């Protein structure tokens, strides 16, 4: 796999929650560290996402914003 995005996190699918249009996918990238993504149901189906499957979270963004209360 080659992509131009500089940030990719390898993880294991922890949960897949499908809706009518979108699917919420949670990856565990390290013990106790999770990343959740909302993707189209069609994309989730094409990727055959299921619990336990190893995948990459590819993050393409020009800004990362941090905030505190």
Phi, psi and omega in degrees: 000129174231128177223158180277344180294139184273343185245112174225138183239119178279135180206179179244133179297122179264322178207152177227118180241107183270138173246191180293326184239318185245163176231133177264122182241126178249128178251143170258116183262346175198161179306118180080004180244119183237151174232132179244137180230145173253119179233169179292150178300321179300316179294318178299320179294315180297323180279353181052049182289135179205156179306136178093346181285137176277130181217173176244136168266115181256121185250118180239107182204145177270347181223142168236122185251131177249148180214154174226159175277000000 
